[in-house]
Amino acid sequence: MFYKILSAWLGFSLCTLAFAQNSSHIKGFVVDEKTLQPIEGVNIIVENGYAISTEKGEFNIKNLLNKSYQLKISFVGYETQTITISPPFKMLDIHLKESTTILEEVEIVGHSKHRREKESSVSSVSVDKTFLHENRENSLMQTLEKIPGVSTINIGSGQSKPVIRGLGFNRVAVVQNGIKHEAQQWGADHGLEIDQYGIENVQIIKGPISLLYGSDAIAGVVNIKAPPVPLNHTFSGSVNLLGESNNDLIGVSSGIAYRKDKWFYRGRLTYRDYGDYKVPTDKVVYDNYVFDLHKNYLRNTAGKEANASASIGYVDGDFQSETFISNVNGKNGFFANAHGLEVRVSDIDYDKSNRDIDLPYHSVNHFKITNTTCFLIEDHHINIDLGFQNNYREERSEPVPHGYMPKPADSKERSFNKNTYSLNVTDMFYPFNHHEFIAGLNVEYQDNNIGGSGFLIPEYNRFAVGAFIFDKYEINKKLFLQAGLRFDYGVYNTFDYYDWYPSKVDDGNGGTTDEYLQRSKAANLHFGNVSGSVGLSYIADKTTYKFNIGKSFRMPLANELASDGVNYHMYRYEKGNIDLDPEESYQIDLDINHTTDHGYVTFSPFVNFFDNFIYLNPTPDYYETQQVYEYTQSKVFRFGGEISAGTTLFHKLELDVSTQYVYSRQTSGPKKDFTIPFSPPLSGLVSVGYQFQDASIFQAPKVVVSYIITADQNEIVPPEKTTEGYQVFNLSFLLQIATISSEKPLEIRFKLNNIFNTKYYNHTSFYRLIDVPEAGRNVSISLTQNF
Amino acid sequence: MKLVFKSISLFALIISLVACSSDDDTQKDEQKPTISINYSNGFPQVCDELKRGETYNFRALVTDNQELASYSIDIHHNFDHHTHDDQEGTCELEPKKDPVNPLIYMENFSIEGAKTEYEINIPITIPADADTGNYHCAYSVTDQTGWQARTSVDIKIVE
């Protein structure tokens, strides 16, 4: 379709060319925004002429009048740019941006070039700034949830955790600027501490990719890449304002980027403050309890977030280095009537304001400093990532005596302080013809400390080192074979922990004695693992086929190994198992993508087998009147996949459909035949977008209606509840106004979520267990001015 | 393109086969046990006053579709009004106060013999020196699969 338009344009311009007067001309050059490499063959079209860029990216359009012209610059695989220029015509410096919005693609860590992505055998999806802007929700993962195969575990309105094909927590690795994000991912009420503003490129790898990312990348990776290096001698930035009706959110985020010759700088500040969110019900009925909600507000779910980040970089030929510093700080209230499952009564007047954050709440601060340096030594592309991060999280609640524990002195119930040091080195080189090797080394050290009156996990240190080698063999221009092998070694040191209060213990003579119980014993554990993958990719004219078999692994977590405490909020006693083996997963992936001028179809099924899936199993036993939940391993069989298709009709109407499904079953262990926890139901997404004509300064007006349909989830494992299916409609309207210029427009986004204020439950929400429905209707308005 | 559609149809077929067959292929226990004090012998009832030094039989009925496993009884003070029960009637609470020597009763029991119905009947003596005031009594029961049911009731300990 694109070519038809192009030839029509060309025909028109060629005809008119002969009659044009020889009075002026436009010169310039086109480069790739990211790599700054010249692009050959780009079409530059104006009313009276056209040009195609040379090998050096240069172009020259002659025979133009001395008047304003609109230039249309387009090239396959890049976003089309339209700019307006007026005489006198200066040398134009045009930067084209790769379009990654809808295309299903494939890529290997960092070294991104369009073709490379197709050649990889691992299934992945990349989204760009435009996708993130158009689909922006309250948290990064909610924004990415539109991608088939990606879902979330939401904790209230402002926090979420990633889930890929039904697996979440520590089975998904989140990587930012090359360094694995390390926080309290294992916690049910913990959300991802990453500022979603300023992110321009996210790649989701759906499948086991421990080979390249090490432990935890067993279900996939959310790879947040560094934004492209700013253009030379430019200063740019944006200010975003956001308002939402449902939780009365106000948010502001502003970022700048500057480059002078070899040095470049970036900075961003984000602040968000939101009130309690509203649900489409005036009471929550949980077991025999009834909680009346004041004006539909889910009491005490307000929150706030303040983030700052900056970077300084240096680029010179083949050498590039950038150091990022960021701090994310958040505070979120928890629903006041039930903390976890535990029903609580309080004297706090929660309803006096919907904006205050009272107990119980948690606060988190994530500080990160990372450096990415890449350079070329002869034929070796070396990439070094170095990082330090500190995650400090606190849970506070009204002090209450539990069991033998007297009322604690203060509200600090749990605190976690984690320092993580990371180093990654990769070397890409070409030892033989048609072979591309990547060798890599990952080293990570963690130091975990705890505090507060409650005990769940012990203090521990963890050291992990992994090395891999990966070969991509080009059998011919269309067929690629890739294989890799990895070895990992990890050491855990857990520390002693004794209760701070005495418990009554049977003394063996019919009486009781007071004893400070030991909850955790010092231990030294070692883990080793081999992982690897073999894959093929075949790139035909319009269809790309990928096939991959991989083995991934995950080191057991400290809580899985050494938990030994009562989690009163969940009415359970959590017991670790020091004998757990590393989790191992085998997966076969297929990915077929067919793209033509008319649209695309993508089909990506998988079959997966876990030899020893670790989960928290509710046993029939009690400990101090709390049900014993024990970390257990079982075999798990899973399969599923995603299908998506889209087309554009009449050049204006975009239709996209996608569906995702995962089937999971435990095939051994105490919960044989049950599914695994937090299994997302079968779901589909239909979206219809209509692109209107530009009208003077109003550019790219677009309306999108999306329809989410989700089936019942009857596949559950104790203590889950089945969840009914639902259907929800969302609407969004996007518009750009050329305020400063057409390249630096004011971007307006109006969104209406849950149009019909439907009351529905999300099977994987944190509040699902206490029967809290999802948020009601929400109007959001976002204004972004680029400068 | 044909291959794409073929694979998609095959995938759809597998999904529908699994979706249809998953209902009847196993004897998975998907039912929670039940627990109740709402019968004539159920004890304690909302706002019951228990005298210090006396012994009471705590009684509740539990059922399960397959096999009951264990139960627990937890009595703790509610002097700070931190929680409330899940019973129909409400119990007027006495003013808040600090505990000195509150009764803490936490015991676990198992139900032998693969029963689907059972009456919990445990004699508990209220110590003569226990603090008087508002208390909370929570029962819970599990089945062999690991499902749990809970119920709780507000009571008082008096002189």
Interface residues (C-beta under 8 A of the other chain):
Chain A: D287 N288 Y289 E342 V343 R344 V345 S346 D347 E398 V400 P401 H402 G403 Y404 P406 K407 K504 K542 T543 Y571 L590 I592 H594 V601 F603 P605 N617 P618 T619 P620 D621 Y622 Y623 E624 T625 Q626 Q627 F639 G641 I643 Y661 Y663 P670 K671 D673 F674 L682 E715 I716 P718 P719
Chain B: M1 L3 V4 F5 S7 I8 F11 I14 I15 V18 S22 T26 K28 E30 A69 S70 Y71 S72 I73 D74 H76 H77 D80 H81 H82 T83 H84 D86 Q87 P99 I104 M106 E107 N108 S110 A138 S140 T142 D143 Q144 T145 G146 W147 Q148 R150 T151
